[in-house]
């Protein structure tokens, strides 16, 4: 029995190290598919600049990530608070921070280990492929996890 997952999700926060690639992609993907029914935000543990490849890779899939401005958990907390049903951490550092948050807020935390494509070496196309792999993996998991009211399992081909 997986009771916490049966609870309707009204808000989700994606967290990674710097909110420039992984959590930024996750936020854009979740907003694209669920933005009318779920409040979606993202943040990083540390401050960073926006990553140009992220918006480009999202655009290939018809998702707008061009307006994303990286922010830290601290900035998000100061601006609007941290009142989320679900926090999904995408890096070890972010998972530690998310677990710390649950000392003061009631939120379910899930850890989705997601490689950092910025460390990929090789040609421009190899680097872009690393970003695409992250995008495609996040797209599949987000659509599967946030789909409301479905009893279908991943094996029933929801198509990501």
N, C-alpha and C positions, 0 to 999 in steps of 0.2 A: 504494500500500500504506500502510495506516494502522496500523502495528504497535502503538504505545503504547495505542491504544484497544482492542486485542484482549486486552490483559492484564486479568485480573479485578481489579476494584476492591473492596478490603476496607474502606477508610476514605476519607472525603471531608471537606474543610474548605471552607466558603463564607466569603469575606471581603469586606466592604465598608467604607465609611468609618467608620460608627459602630455597626454591629450592631444597629440599631433597626428597619430596614425591609427592605432588600433581602436581606442575608444571613440575617436572622431568618426571613423568608418562605421562603427557599431551604432552610434547615435544617428547618423544620416540614414543608415539602412532601416533602423527601427522606426524612425520618423516617416520614412517613405512608405513603409508597409502598415504601420500601426499608429501614426501620428494623430489620427482623428479619435482614437479610442484609448490610447495610453500616453501619459505624459512622459517624455523622454528627455534625458540630459546626459552629459558626459563630463568627466573631469580627469585631471591627472594629479599625481602625487607631487610632481615638480612642474615648474614653469617651463614653457617652450614656445617656439615660433610655429606657425602653421607649416605643414609639409605639402609642397606643391604636387607631389605624386598622388597624394591621397585624393584630392578633388578630381584629378584627371582620371584615376582608376574608377572612382565612383561614377563619374560622368559616362564612362563606357557602358555602365549598366543602367543608365537612365536615371541616376540618383544625383541630386544636387547636394554637393558638399562644399560648395564654393564660399559660403558665408561663415563657415566655422572659424571661431576664434578660440584657440586653446585657453583653458582656465584650470586653475588648481582646485582641489577639494576645498581648501580654505576660502578661496574667492567665491566659489559656489555657495558655501555655507553663509558667508557674509551677505551675499546678494539676495538669496532666497531661502536659505535653510537647507537641511538635508532630510526631507521628509519623503522617503521612497519606500515602496513595498518590496522592491527587489533591487539589490546591488549586484552587478555582474562585474567581477574583476578579471582582467585579461593578462596580468603580469604578476609575478610573485610579490613584488613590492606593493602593487595595488591591492592584492589580496590581503596582505598584512594590514594595510591602511583600512580596508573595508571591515575587517574583523574588529579593529579598534573602534570603528564607528558604532558597531553594534553594542558597545558598552553603554552608549547614551541614546541610541535610537533603536526602535523595533523594526528591523528589516531583515528579510531573508537574504543571505549572501551565497552566491555561487561563484566558483572559480572555473574559468574557461581558459586554461593555459594556451596562449596565442603567441607564436614566434614574432619577433620584431623584424619586419622586413627591411628596416633601415640598415641592418648589419650585413645584408646580402652584398656579396662582391661579384663582379663580373661585368658583362656588357649592360648597356642601358636596358635592353630587352630582358635580360635575366633578372635585373632588379625589378622591372615592371611586372614580370611574371610572379615574383615573390609577393608583391603587393596584391596582384590579382588572386593569388591563392588565399591570402588572408581575407580579402573581400568575399570571395566565394564561400569560404568556410564560415565566416560570420553570417553571411546572408542565409545560409542553410540553417545554422543553429538558431538564429534570431527568429526566423519565420516559424520554425518548429516549436521553440520555447514560448513565444509570445502569442501564438495562435490561441484565441479565447474560445472556450466551449467545445473544443475538439477532443475526441477520445482516440483519435488515430495515433498510431505509433510511427516512428521514423521509417519502419519497414513498409508502410502503406503508401509510399511514394507521394508525398505532398508537393514534390517538385520545387526545388529551390532556385 
